[in-house]
């Protein structure tokens, strides 16, 4: 809805029926994906290899075009003029010119980006005690990643897209880069969409998730909304090893049986059998269950469900 005065965009990324099929590949890399990501959130893009994560990032960055559906960034078509200036992308290999010094690398960023924030880029480098005259090829993995993030944040993007940015770092460097990412995103108000396989990292850093499996959305939304919808229950199976009928009253995501005992992750649809033991799962446990059970019903929290177009502005 358009009102007098400035509009406020609420959704950084919004997809409706998004799909991508490659002629030389069997099947769809993405199919019928609909979701949205609010502005200002740190979102984890999760899924096994081949789930469609890289394809989605390629669609957002316009490295490839969708076969079906619609993709919008900040309520504008992804290919609209001016949209590219609003995001920055950092791939897993973090390509930088190896013969350049750190200072030359930042100068390149300044020349290529009209809105370059030199102070922010240099602050990130100095915080890592990296000499500006050091060549990129001389840097450690953590230092290389820090310079790459300095380039990304120096652009002052509204949306930062990261493809496994810390996959090659040791635990200490990973922790340091994670803290850097969160502090800079908060400082600049940047929306982050980060692909990662490290679930513990996601639980510590992200407040929003987008889970893909077999090219489809399996889960999306605010972690504080999604996780409390689930309960882990445990009890005794029937004489023939059958699961209790009471589970049928709930949406069962995953079950495991060991001897005469079962454990299940369920979305509660009413009262639970008082004979069952119950516990509250963490985000990592919920994510793993959905990834291991691609046949379970998908779940999107209300914030992740695309609504009417006029909802994008207030």
KEFIPA-872184 format. One line per 4 residues: number of its first residue (from 1); their letters; for each residue x, y, z of N, C-alpha, C. Coordinates in Angstrom, 2 decimals, decimal comma, padded with zeros to 5 digits. Layout:
BEGIN
NUM> a> X/Y/Z/X/Y/Z/X/Y/Z | ...
***
This chain:
BEGIN
1> xxxx> 000,85/-001,19/000,00/000,00/000,00/000,00/000,88/001,23/000,00 | 000,62/002,19/-000,87/001,40/003,41/-000,96/000,76/004,49/-000,12 | 001,53/005,11/000,72/001,04/006,17/001,58/001,84/007,42/001,34 | 001,37/008,55/001,89/002,12/009,78/001,76/003,40/009,68/002,56
5> xxxx> 004,45/010,34/002,09/005,73/010,25/002,77/006,54/009,08/002,27 | 007,75/008,83/002,84/008,62/007,75/002,38/008,04/006,39/002,70 | 008,33/005,43/001,83/007,88/004,06/002,06/008,96/003,28/002,78 | 008,54/002,26/003,47/009,47/001,42/004,22/009,37/000,00/003,69
9> xxxx> 010,43/-000,48/003,09/010,45/-001,83/002,54/010,67/-002,82/003,68 | 009,86/-003,85/003,75/009,93/-004,81/004,85/010,66/-006,09/004,48 | 010,74/-006,41/003,17/011,27/-007,71/002,77/012,51/-007,52/001,91 | 013,61/-008,12/002,34/014,85/-008,03/001,58/014,82/-008,96/000,37
13> xxxx> 014,29/-010,16/000,55/014,19/-011,14/-000,52/012,79/-011,74/-000,49 | 012,18/-011,86/-001,66/010,86/-012,49/-001,75/010,78/-013,30/-003,03 | 010,45/-014,57/-002,89/010,34/-015,48/-004,03/008,93/-016,05/-004,08 | 008,40/-016,18/-005,30/007,08/-016,76/-005,51/007,17/-017,77/-006,64
17> xxxx> 006,96/-019,04/-006,34/006,98/-020,08/-007,36/008,30/-020,16/-008,11 | 009,40/-019,83/-007,44/010,70/-019,74/-008,10/011,21/-021,13/-008,48 | 011,68/-021,27/-009,71/012,21/-022,55/-010,15/013,33/-022,36/-011,16 | 014,25/-023,32/-011,18/015,36/-023,30/-012,14/015,62/-024,72/-012,62
21> xxxx> 015,60/-024,87/-013,94/015,90/-026,16/-014,55/017,00/-025,97/-015,58 | 018,01/-026,82/-015,49/019,11/-026,76/-016,44/018,91/-027,82/-017,52 | 019,11/-027,43/-018,76/018,84/-028,34/-019,88/019,69/-029,60/-019,80 | 020,93/-029,46/-019,37/021,85/-030,60/-019,37/021,83/-031,37/-018,06
25> xxxx> 020,92/-031,01/-017,18/020,82/-031,72/-015,91/019,48/-032,44/-015,84 | 019,44/-033,47/-015,06/018,21/-034,21/-014,87/017,40/-033,57/-013,74 | 016,17/-033,22/-014,03/015,31/-032,66/-013,00/015,55/-031,18/-012,78 | 014,99/-030,67/-011,69/015,03/-029,27/-011,34/016,04/-029,03/-010,23
29> xxxx> 016,82/-027,96/-010,36/017,71/-027,55/-009,27/016,91/-026,87/-008,18 | 015,90/-026,08/-008,57/014,93/-025,47/-007,65/013,56/-025,62/-008,27 | 012,54/-025,80/-007,42/011,19/-025,93/-007,97/010,15/-025,42/-006,99 | 009,31/-024,50/-007,49/008,16/-024,00/-006,74/008,55/-023,48/-005,36
33> xxxx> 009,61/-022,67/-005,32/010,08/-022,11/-004,05/009,42/-020,77/-003,77 | 008,72/-020,68/-002,66/008,08/-019,44/-002,25/008,46/-019,15/-000,80 | 009,01/-017,98/-000,56/009,42/-017,58/000,78/009,75/-016,10/000,76 | 009,95/-015,53/001,94/010,46/-014,16/002,02/011,33/-014,01/003,26
37> xxxx> 012,27/-013,07/003,17/013,22/-012,80/004,25/013,08/-011,34/004,65 | 012,78/-011,05/005,90/012,62/-009,65/006,31/013,94/-008,89/006,28 | 013,84/-007,59/006,12/015,00/-006,72/006,17/015,64/-006,79/007,56 | 016,97/-006,80/007,59/017,71/-006,72/008,84/017,97/-008,02/009,54
41> xxxx> 017,59/-009,14/008,96/017,80/-010,44/009,61/019,08/-011,09/009,12 | 019,65/-011,95/009,97/020,79/-012,78/009,60/020,23/-014,18/009,34 | 020,19/-014,55/008,08/019,48/-015,76/007,65/020,46/-016,85/007,25 | 020,24/-018,05/007,76/021,03/-019,21/007,37/020,35/-019,92/006,22
45> xxxx> 021,10/-020,19/005,16/020,63/-020,97/004,03/021,21/-022,37/004,19 | 020,34/-023,33/004,48/020,77/-024,66/004,92/020,25/-025,73/003,98 | 021,06/-026,76/003,77/020,62/-027,89/002,97/021,80/-028,76/002,60 | 021,55/-030,03/002,25/022,65/-030,92/001,83/023,19/-030,50/000,47
49> xxxx> 024,31/-031,07/000,07/024,85/-030,81/-001,26/023,81/-031,18/-002,31 | 023,64/-030,31/-003,30/022,66/-030,55/-004,35/021,25/-030,11/-003,99 | 021,08/-029,45/-002,84/019,74/-029,05/-002,42/019,22/-027,85/-003,20 | 020,13/-027,07/-003,80/019,71/-025,88/-004,54/020,20/-024,58/-003,96
53> xxxx> 021,07/-024,64/-002,95/021,54/-023,42/-002,29/022,34/-022,53/-003,26 | 023,30/-023,13/-003,94/024,12/-022,34/-004,86/023,28/-021,81/-006,02 | 022,31/-022,60/-006,46/021,42/-022,13/-007,52/020,63/-020,91/-007,06 | 020,12/-020,94/-005,84/019,37/-019,80/-005,33/020,25/-018,56/-005,27
57> xxxx> 021,48/-018,71/-004,76/022,38/-017,56/-004,71/022,70/-017,06/-006,12 | 022,80/-017,97/-007,09/023,05/-017,56/-008,47/021,88/-016,78/-009,05 | 020,67/-017,13/-008,64/019,49/-016,40/-009,09/019,44/-015,00/-008,47 | 019,77/-014,92/-007,18/019,75/-013,62/-006,52/020,80/-012,69/-007,12
61> xxxx> 021,97/-013,23/-007,45/023,06/-012,42/-007,99/022,99/-012,29/-009,52 | 021,97/-012,87/-010,13/021,74/-012,78/-011,57/022,83/-013,45/-012,39 | 023,52/-014,41/-011,81/024,45/-015,22/-012,58/023,71/-016,20/-013,48 | 022,44/-016,43/-013,16/021,57/-017,24/-013,99/020,15/-016,71/-013,84
65> xxxx> 019,29/-017,06/-014,79/017,91/-016,58/-014,78/016,96/-017,71/-014,39 | 015,86/-017,38/-013,71/014,91/-018,43/-013,31/014,17/-019,01/-014,51 | 013,77/-020,25/-014,39/012,92/-020,89/-015,39/011,46/-020,55/-015,15 | 011,08/-020,49/-013,89/009,71/-020,15/-013,52/009,73/-019,22/-012,31
69> xxxx> 008,62/-018,55/-012,10/008,42/-017,79/-010,88/009,00/-016,39/-010,90 | 009,00/-015,78/-009,72/009,37/-014,39/-009,55/010,31/-014,24/-008,36 | 011,30/-013,38/-008,49/012,25/-013,09/-007,42/012,39/-011,58/-007,30 | 012,21/-011,06/-006,08/012,29/-009,63/-005,85/013,25/-009,35/-004,70
73> xxxx> 014,00/-008,26/-004,82/014,88/-007,78/-003,76/014,42/-006,38/-003,38 | 014,13/-006,20/-002,10/013,66/-004,91/-001,60/012,48/-004,40/-002,42 | 011,54/-005,32/-002,69/010,29/-005,04/-003,38/010,48/-004,58/-004,81 | 011,61/-004,88/-005,43/011,84/-004,59/-006,84/012,27/-005,87/-007,54
77> xxxx> 011,92/-006,04/-008,81/012,40/-007,23/-009,54/013,91/-007,33/-009,47 | 014,42/-008,54/-009,37/015,85/-008,74/-009,18/016,68/-008,14/-010,30 | 016,08/-008,02/-011,50/016,81/-007,46/-012,64/016,49/-005,98/-012,88 | 015,84/-005,32/-011,93/015,50/-003,91/-012,09/016,75/-003,04/-012,00
81> xxxx> 016,78/-001,92/-012,72/017,93/-001,02/-012,63/018,19/-000,57/-011,19 | 019,43/-000,58/-010,80/019,79/-000,11/-009,47/019,81/-001,18/-008,39 | 019,20/-002,34/-008,64/019,14/-003,38/-007,60/020,52/-003,96/-007,33 | 021,33/-004,14/-008,36/022,64/-004,75/-008,17/023,51/-003,95/-007,19
85> xxxx> 023,34/-002,63/-007,16/024,13/-001,80/-006,26/023,76/-002,01/-004,80 | 022,66/-002,72/-004,53/022,17/-002,86/-003,17/022,66/-004,13/-002,49 | 023,34/-005,02/-003,22/023,83/-006,25/-002,59/025,31/-006,46/-002,89 | 025,93/-007,30/-002,05/027,31/-007,73/-002,25/027,35/-009,24/-002,08
89> xxxx> 028,21/-009,89/-002,84/028,29/-011,35/-002,82/029,72/-011,79/-002,55 | 029,87/-012,75/-001,64/031,18/-013,31/-001,32/031,10/-014,82/-001,44 | 031,78/-015,38/-002,46/031,77/-016,82/-002,68/032,71/-017,56/-001,75 | 032,60/-018,87/-001,76/033,40/-019,69/-000,86/034,89/-019,55/-001,12
93> xxxx> 035,28/-019,37/-002,39/036,70/-019,26/-002,69/037,25/-017,85/-002,44 | 036,37/-016,89/-002,18/036,76/-015,51/-001,84/037,86/-015,00/-002,78 | 037,57/-014,90/-004,08/038,62/-014,56/-005,06/039,14/-013,13/-004,89 | 040,43/-013,02/-004,71/041,12/-011,73/-004,64/042,38/-011,85/-005,50
97> xxxx> 042,86/-010,74/-006,01/044,09/-010,76/-006,81/045,28/-011,02/-005,89 | 045,93/-012,16/-006,07/046,97/-012,60/-005,15/048,18/-011,67/-005,13 | 048,48/-011,02/-006,25/049,66/-010,16/-006,31/049,39/-008,76/-005,75 | 048,12/-008,42/-005,53/047,78/-007,11/-004,98/048,15/-007,05/-003,51
101> xxxx> 048,50/-005,86/-003,05/048,60/-005,65/-001,61/047,20/-005,43/-001,05 | 047,10/-005,44/000,27/045,81/-005,17/000,91/045,33/-003,77/000,53 | 046,26/-002,79/000,54/045,89/-001,41/000,20/045,38/-001,33/-001,24 | 046,05/-002,03/-002,16/045,60/-002,02/-003,55/044,24/-002,68/-003,71
105> xxxx> 043,99/-003,72/-002,93/042,70/-004,40/-002,97/041,58/-003,47/-002,53 | 041,80/-002,73/-001,45/040,78/-001,79/-000,99/040,62/-000,64/-001,98 | 041,71/-000,21/-002,61/041,62/000,84/-003,62/040,76/000,37/-004,80 | 040,92/-000,89/-005,18/040,09/-001,45/-006,25/038,62/-001,40/-005,86
109> xxxx> 038,32/-001,76/-004,60/036,94/-001,69/-004,13/036,40/-000,28/-004,21 | 037,22/000,70/-003,88/036,80/002,10/-003,94/036,51/002,54/-005,37 | 037,35/002,10/-006,31/037,18/002,51/-007,70/035,93/001,88/-008,32 | 035,56/000,68/-007,87/034,44/-000,04/-008,48/033,10/000,25/-007,82
113> xxxx> 033,10/000,88/-006,66/031,86/001,10/-005,92/031,69/002,57/-005,58 | 030,72/003,24/-006,22/030,54/004,68/-006,00/030,25/005,05/-004,54 | 029,56/004,18/-003,81/029,23/004,48/-002,42/030,22/003,91/-001,42 | 031,46/003,76/-001,83/032,47/003,09/-001,02/032,68/003,76/000,33
117> xxxx> 032,70/002,93/001,38/032,94/003,41/002,74/034,37/003,03/003,12 | 035,28/003,94/002,86/036,70/003,66/003,09/036,98/003,43/004,57 | 036,35/004,22/005,43/036,61/004,11/006,87/036,21/002,73/007,38 | 035,06/002,21/006,93/034,59/000,90/007,40/035,53/-000,20/006,92
121> xxxx> 035,94/-000,14/005,65/036,82/-001,18/005,11/038,16/-001,18/005,83 | 038,73/000,00/006,04/040,03/000,06/006,71/039,92/-000,33/008,18 | 038,80/-000,03/008,81/038,62/-000,41/010,21/038,63/-001,92/010,37 | 037,98/-002,63/009,46/037,93/-004,09/009,52/039,32/-004,68/009,35
125> xxxx> 040,12/-004,12/008,44/041,48/-004,61/008,22/042,35/-004,33/009,43 | 042,28/-003,11/009,95/043,12/-002,75/011,09/042,79/-003,59/012,32 | 041,51/-003,92/012,51/041,11/-004,72/013,68/041,76/-006,09/013,66 | 042,13/-006,56/012,48/042,81/-007,84/012,36/044,32/-007,72/012,34
129> xxxx> 044,81/-006,50/012,55/046,26/-006,23/012,57/046,94/-006,74/011,30 | 046,30/-006,49/010,17/046,84/-006,91/008,88/047,59/-005,72/008,26 | 048,86/-005,87/007,91/049,60/-004,78/007,28/048,99/-004,43/005,91 | 048,83/-003,16/005,64/048,24/-002,74/004,37/049,18/-003,00/003,20
133> xxxx> 050,48/-003,16/003,47/051,41/-003,43/002,39/051,64/-004,93/002,16 | 050,95/-005,77/002,92/051,07/-007,22/002,73/050,34/-007,64/001,46 | 050,91/-008,59/000,73/050,24/-009,09/-000,47/049,22/-010,17/-000,09 | 048,18/-010,25/-000,87/047,09/-011,18/-000,59/047,61/-012,62/-000,48
137> xxxx> 048,58/-012,99/-001,31/049,09/-014,36/-001,30/049,85/-014,68/-000,02 | 050,23/-013,66/000,76/050,98/-013,86/002,00/050,06/-014,02/003,21 | 048,76/-013,81/003,05/047,84/-013,80/004,18/047,44/-015,21/004,59 | 047,12/-015,37/005,86/046,54/-016,63/006,35/045,09/-016,72/005,88
141> xxxx> 044,47/-017,88/006,10/043,08/-018,04/005,70/042,16/-017,05/006,38 | 042,36/-016,84/007,69/041,53/-015,90/008,42/041,73/-014,47/007,95 | 042,98/-014,10/007,66/043,27/-012,76/007,17/042,67/-012,54/005,79 | 042,78/-013,56/004,94/042,19/-013,48/003,59/040,69/-013,23/003,69
145> xxxx> 040,01/-013,97/004,56/038,57/-013,80/004,73/038,25/-012,42/005,28 | 039,05/-011,92/006,19/038,82/-010,59/006,76/038,90/-009,51/005,67 | 039,91/-009,60/004,79/040,03/-008,62/003,71/038,85/-008,73/002,75 | 038,42/-009,96/002,47/037,26/-010,15/001,59/036,00/-009,54/002,21
149> xxxx> 035,83/-009,72/003,52/034,68/-009,11/004,20/034,81/-007,59/004,23 | 036,03/-007,08/004,35/036,23/-005,64/004,29/035,77/-005,09/002,95 | 036,07/-005,80/001,88/035,60/-005,40/000,55/034,07/-005,40/000,50 | 033,48/-006,45/001,04/032,02/-006,57/000,99/031,35/-005,46/001,79
153> xxxx> 031,79/-005,24/003,02/031,15/-004,22/003,86/031,52/-002,81/003,40 | 032,68/-002,66/002,74/033,04/-001,35/002,21/032,06/-000,85/001,17 | 031,40/-001,76/000,50/030,37/-001,40/-000,48/029,12/-000,87/000,21 | 029,00/-001,10/001,50/027,81/-000,76/002,29/026,55/-001,37/001,67
157> xxxx> 026,55/-002,69/001,51/025,38/-003,34/000,89/024,20/-003,40/001,85 | 023,03/-003,35/001,30/021,83/-003,59/002,11/021,61/-005,09/002,31 | 022,09/-005,88/001,36/021,98/-007,35/001,43/023,35/-007,94/001,16 | 023,83/-008,76/002,09/025,11/-009,43/001,94/024,86/-010,92/001,75
161> xxxx> 025,33/-011,47/000,62/025,15/-012,87/000,27/026,47/-013,60/000,45 | 026,45/-014,66/001,26/027,67/-015,37/001,61/027,50/-016,86/001,32 | 028,43/-017,43/000,56/028,39/-018,85/000,23/029,51/-019,56/000,98 | 029,17/-020,20/002,09/030,15/-020,91/002,94/031,38/-020,04/003,20
165> xxxx> 031,21/-018,86/003,78/032,33/-017,92/003,88/033,44/-018,37/004,82 | 033,14/-019,28/005,76/034,15/-019,66/006,75/034,47/-021,15/006,71 | 034,18/-021,78/005,56/034,35/-023,23/005,45/035,80/-023,67/005,60 | 036,74/-022,80/005,18/038,15/-023,20/005,18/038,93/-022,66/006,38
169> xxxx> 038,24/-022,18/007,39/038,91/-021,58/008,54/039,00/-022,54/009,71 | 040,03/-022,39/010,53/040,12/-023,17/011,75/039,13/-022,61/012,77 | 038,84/-023,35/013,87/037,81/-022,91/014,81/038,03/-021,52/015,39 | 039,27/-021,16/015,68/039,54/-019,84/016,25/039,24/-018,75/015,24
173> xxxx> 039,73/-018,92/014,01/039,47/-017,93/012,97/037,98/-017,87/012,63 | 037,32/-019,02/012,65/035,88/-019,06/012,37/035,11/-018,25/013,40 | 035,48/-018,41/014,68/034,82/-017,66/015,74/035,06/-016,17/015,58 | 036,28/-015,80/015,24/036,63/-014,39/015,06/035,86/-013,79/013,89
177> xxxx> 035,79/-014,50/012,76/035,09/-013,98/011,60/033,58/-013,91/011,82 | 033,06/-014,86/012,60/031,64/-014,82/012,93/031,29/-013,59/013,74 | 032,13/-013,27/014,72/031,90/-012,08/015,53/032,01/-010,82/014,68 | 032,99/-010,80/013,77/033,14/-009,66/012,87/031,90/-009,48/012,00
181> xxxx> 031,43/-010,56/011,43/030,27/-010,50/010,56/029,05/-009,94/011,28 | 028,80/-010,44/012,49/027,63/-009,98/013,24/027,74/-008,52/013,64 | 028,92/-008,11/014,09/029,08/-006,73/014,54/028,94/-005,75/013,38 | 029,54/-006,07/012,23/029,46/-005,17/011,08/028,05/-005,14/010,50
185> xxxx> 027,37/-006,30/010,47/025,99/-006,33/009,98/025,09/-005,49/010,87 | 025,29/-005,57/012,19/024,50/-004,76/013,10/024,82/-003,28/012,95 | 026,09/-002,96/012,77/026,53/-001,57/012,63/025,92/-000,92/011,39 | 025,86/-001,66/010,28/025,38/-001,10/009,02/023,92/-001,42/008,73
189> xxxx> 023,29/-002,24/009,59/021,90/-002,62/009,34/021,75/-003,52/008,13 | 022,75/-004,37/007,89/022,78/-005,21/006,70/021,97/-006,49/006,89 | 021,17/-006,85/005,90/020,52/-008,15/005,86/021,52/-009,16/005,33 | 021,64/-010,31/005,98/022,62/-011,32/005,59/021,90/-012,62/005,22
193> xxxx> 022,28/-013,19/004,07/021,84/-014,52/003,68/023,10/-015,36/003,52 | 023,30/-016,31/004,42/024,56/-017,04/004,52/024,35/-018,54/004,38 | 024,95/-019,13/003,36/024,93/-020,57/003,21/025,97/-021,18/004,14 | 025,58/-022,24/004,86/026,51/-022,87/005,78/026,10/-024,31/006,04
197> xxxx> 027,11/-025,18/006,24/026,88/-026,56/006,64/027,10/-026,76/008,14 | 027,63/-025,76/008,82/027,97/-025,90/010,23/026,77/-025,47/011,07 | 026,01/-026,45/011,56/024,77/-026,13/012,24/024,98/-025,40/013,56 | 026,06/-025,72/014,28/026,32/-025,00/015,53/026,60/-023,52/015,25
201> xxxx> 027,24/-023,24/014,14/027,52/-021,86/013,72/026,21/-021,13/013,43 | 025,29/-021,82/012,78/024,00/-021,23/012,47/023,24/-020,87/013,74 | 023,25/-021,78/014,71/022,51/-021,55/015,95/023,06/-020,34/016,69 | 024,36/-020,12/016,62/024,98/-018,99/017,33/024,78/-017,67/016,60
205> xxxx> 024,72/-017,69/015,27/024,77/-016,45/014,50/023,44/-016,02/013,90 | 022,57/-016,94/013,57/021,41/-016,62/012,73/020,10/-016,60/013,51 | 019,23/-015,67/013,15/017,92/-015,59/013,78/016,80/-015,92/012,79 | 017,17/-016,36/011,61/016,20/-016,69/010,57/016,80/-017,83/009,75
209> xxxx> 015,98/-018,75/009,26/016,51/-019,88/008,50/015,70/-020,09/007,22 | 016,40/-020,60/006,21/015,78/-021,03/004,96/016,40/-022,38/004,63 | 015,61/-023,44/004,76/016,10/-024,81/004,58/015,62/-025,35/003,25 | 016,55/-025,82/002,43/016,22/-026,41/001,13/016,61/-027,89/001,13
213> xxxx> 015,80/-028,68/000,43/016,12/-030,09/000,23/015,48/-030,53/-001,07 | 016,26/-031,17/-001,92/015,78/-031,64/-003,22/015,13/-030,52/-004,02 | 015,69/-029,32/-003,89/015,24/-028,18/-004,69/013,99/-027,50/-004,19 | 013,49/-027,87/-003,02/012,26/-027,27/-002,49/012,50/-026,70/-001,09
217> xxxx> 011,66/-025,76/-000,72/011,74/-025,17/000,61/011,16/-026,16/001,62 | 011,96/-026,53/002,63/011,50/-027,45/003,66/011,10/-026,71/004,94 | 011,79/-025,60/005,19/011,49/-024,81/006,38/011,98/-023,39/006,13 | 011,24/-022,42/006,64/011,66/-021,02/006,51/011,00/-020,21/007,60
221> xxxx> 011,77/-019,26/008,14/011,16/-018,35/009,10/012,04/-018,02/010,28 | 011,43/-017,37/011,23/012,09/-016,91/012,44/012,36/-018,10/013,36 | 013,60/-018,26/013,77/013,94/-019,41/014,60/013,17/-019,41/015,92 | 012,89/-018,22/016,45/012,15/-018,15/017,71/010,69/-018,58/017,55
225> xxxx> 010,20/-018,58/016,33/008,85/-019,07/016,06/008,85/-020,55/015,70 | 009,84/-020,97/014,92/009,85/-022,34/014,40/010,19/-023,38/015,46 | 011,26/-023,15/016,22/011,73/-024,18/017,15/010,69/-024,51/018,22 | 010,02/-023,52/018,85/009,05/-023,87/019,88/007,82/-024,63/019,38
229> xxxx> 007,64/-024,72/018,07/006,52/-025,50/017,54/006,76/-027,00/017,68 | 007,98/-027,39/018,05/008,36/-028,80/018,05/008,64/-029,31/019,47 | 008,41/-030,60/019,63/008,70/-031,29/020,89/009,31/-032,66/020,57 | 010,27/-033,06/021,37/010,80/-034,42/021,28/010,07/-035,28/022,30
233> xxxx> 009,48/-036,36/021,85/008,77/-037,27/022,74/009,44/-038,64/022,69 | 009,36/-039,36/023,78/009,96/-040,69/023,87/009,04/-041,59/024,67 | 009,00/-042,86/024,27/008,14/-043,80/024,98/008,43/-045,22/024,55 | 007,47/-046,10/024,85/007,61/-047,53/024,59/006,77/-047,91/023,38
237> xxxx> 007,33/-048,71/022,49/006,58/-049,20/021,33/005,63/-050,31/021,75 | 004,77/-050,71/020,80/003,86/-051,81/021,04/004,58/-053,15/021,06 | 003,85/-054,21/021,37/004,48/-055,54/021,44/005,14/-055,96/020,13 | 004,60/-055,51/019,01/005,17/-055,88/017,72/006,14/-054,82/017,21
241> xxxx> 006,52/-053,88/018,07/007,44/-052,82/017,68/006,77/-051,65/017,00 | 005,43/-051,64/016,96/004,71/-050,57/016,28/004,74/-049,29/017,12 | 004,74/-048,17/016,43/004,68/-046,88/017,12/003,28/-046,68/017,68 | 003,13/-045,97/018,78/001,82/-045,77/019,38/000,89/-044,97/018,48
245> xxxx> -000,41/-045,28/018,54/-001,40/-044,59/017,72/-001,46/-043,10/018,05 | -001,09/-042,73/019,25/-001,18/-041,33/019,65/-000,33/-040,41/018,81 | 000,71/-040,94/018,17/001,54/-040,09/017,31/000,77/-039,59/016,09 | -000,27/-040,33/015,68/-001,03/-039,94/014,50/-001,75/-038,61/014,69
249> xxxx> -001,92/-038,18/015,92/-002,61/-036,92/016,18/-001,71/-035,71/015,97 | -000,44/-035,96/015,69/000,53/-034,88/015,54/001,25/-035,01/014,21 | 001,89/-033,93/013,78/002,72/-033,97/012,58/004,09/-034,51/012,97 | 004,40/-035,71/012,52/005,64/-036,38/012,90/006,71/-036,03/011,86
253> xxxx> 007,80/-035,45/012,32/008,90/-035,09/011,43/009,88/-036,24/011,30 | 010,21/-036,87/012,40/011,20/-037,95/012,37/010,97/-038,87/013,55 | 011,13/-040,17/013,34/011,05/-041,15/014,43/012,26/-042,05/014,39 | 012,65/-042,51/015,57/013,73/-043,48/015,69/013,31/-044,53/016,71
257> xxxx> 013,63/-045,78/016,39/013,26/-046,90/017,27/014,51/-047,64/017,66 | 014,65/-047,90/018,95/015,76/-048,69/019,47/015,20/-049,70/020,45 | 015,17/-050,96/020,03/014,58/-051,99/020,88/013,10/-051,73/021,07 | 012,67/-051,60/022,33/011,26/-051,36/022,65/010,96/-049,88/022,84
261> xxxx> 011,91/-049,01/022,55/011,71/-047,60/022,80/011,76/-046,79/021,50 | 010,99/-045,72/021,46/010,98/-044,84/020,30/011,25/-043,40/020,76 | 011,77/-042,62/019,83/011,94/-041,18/020,02/011,41/-040,50/018,76 | 010,68/-039,43/018,92/010,09/-038,75/017,76/010,14/-037,24/017,95
265> xxxx> 010,40/-036,55/016,86/010,25/-035,10/016,84/008,92/-034,79/016,19 | 008,06/-034,07/016,89/006,72/-033,81/016,39/006,39/-032,33/016,46 | 005,50/-031,91/015,56/004,85/-030,62/015,69/003,54/-030,88/016,41 | 003,41/-030,28/017,56/002,25/-030,58/018,41/000,95/-030,13/017,75
269> xxxx> -000,04/-031,01/017,77/-001,37/-030,71/017,25/-002,41/-030,95/018,33 | -002,05/-030,67/019,57/-002,95/-030,92/020,69/-002,19/-031,48/021,87 | -002,91/-032,13/022,77/-002,29/-032,67/023,98/-001,42/-033,88/023,64 | -000,30/-033,99/024,36/000,60/-035,13/024,21/000,25/-036,20/025,23
273> xxxx> 000,50/-037,44/024,87/000,25/-038,56/025,78/001,06/-038,35/027,06 | 000,42/-038,32/028,23/001,16/-038,09/029,47/002,16/-039,18/029,80 | 002,03/-040,34/029,14/002,99/-041,42/029,40/004,32/-041,19/028,70 | 004,35/-040,26/027,75/005,58/-040,01/027,02/006,48/-039,05/027,78
277> xxxx> 007,76/-039,30/027,71/008,73/-038,30/028,15/008,83/-037,24/027,06 | 009,07/-036,02/027,47/009,15/-034,96/026,47/010,29/-034,00/026,80 | 010,82/-033,37/025,77/011,88/-032,38/025,93/011,80/-031,39/024,78 | 012,38/-030,21/025,00/012,35/-029,17/023,98/013,64/-029,25/023,15
281> xxxx> 013,53/-029,35/021,84/014,73/-029,47/020,99/015,39/-028,11/020,77 | 016,65/-028,14/020,37/017,34/-026,94/019,94/017,22/-026,78/018,44 | 017,70/-025,66/017,93/017,60/-025,39/016,50/018,33/-026,46/015,69 | 019,53/-026,85/016,14/020,30/-027,85/015,40/019,55/-029,16/015,29
285> xxxx> 018,90/-029,59/016,36/018,15/-030,84/016,34/016,98/-030,77/015,37 | 016,29/-029,63/015,33/015,16/-029,46/014,42/015,63/-029,46/012,97 | 016,70/-028,73/012,69/017,22/-028,67/011,33/017,63/-030,05/010,83 | 018,35/-030,79/011,67/018,79/-032,13/011,26/017,60/-033,04/010,96
289> xxxx> 016,55/-032,95/011,76/015,39/-033,80/011,55/014,73/-033,51/010,20 | 014,60/-032,23/009,85/014,00/-031,89/008,56/014,90/-032,29/007,40 | 016,20/-032,18/007,57/017,11/-032,56/006,50/017,12/-034,08/006,30 | 016,95/-034,82/007,38/016,94/-036,28/007,27/015,60/-036,82/006,80
293> xxxx> 014,56/-035,98/006,83/013,20/-036,45/006,52/012,57/-035,57/005,44 | 013,06/-035,67/004,19/012,54/-034,80/003,13/011,07/-035,01/002,82 | 010,49/-036,13/003,28/009,08/-036,38/003,03/008,16/-035,75/004,05 | 008,70/-035,21/005,15/007,87/-034,59/006,16/007,29/-033,28/005,64
297> xxxx> 006,12/-032,87/006,13/005,50/-031,63/005,65/006,40/-030,42/005,89 | 006,47/-029,53/004,92/007,26/-028,31/005,06/006,63/-027,39/006,09 | 007,44/-026,48/006,63/006,97/-025,55/007,65/007,53/-024,17/007,38 | 006,65/-023,18/007,24/007,03/-021,79/007,11/006,33/-021,00/008,22
301> xxxx> 007,11/-020,19/008,93/006,50/-019,32/009,94/005,77/-018,20/009,22 | 004,84/-017,52/009,89/004,06/-016,47/009,21/004,89/-015,42/008,51 | 006,04/-015,05/009,08/006,86/-014,02/008,45/007,45/-014,47/007,12 | 007,57/-015,77/006,91/008,23/-016,29/005,72/007,27/-016,56/004,57
305> xxxx> 005,97/-016,46/004,80/004,98/-016,76/003,77/004,72/-015,51/002,94 | 004,99/-015,55/001,63/004,74/-014,36/000,81/003,27/-013,95/000,88 | 003,04/-012,65/001,12/001,69/-012,14/001,20/001,36/-011,30/-000,02 | 000,43/-010,38/000,16/000,05/-009,50/-000,93/001,15/-008,50/-001,19
309> xxxx> 001,30/-008,06/-002,43/002,35/-007,16/-002,82/002,34/-005,88/-002,00 | 001,13/-005,37/-001,65/001,07/-004,11/-000,93/001,60/-004,20/000,48 | 001,85/-005,43/000,99/002,41/-005,57/002,33/003,85/-005,13/002,38 | 004,51/-005,02/001,24/005,93/-004,70/001,21/006,24/-003,30/001,66
313> xx> 005,29/-002,41/001,64/005,52/-001,03/002,05/004,53/-000,66/003,13 | 004,97/000,16/004,05/004,08/000,58/005,13/004,19/002,08/005,29
***
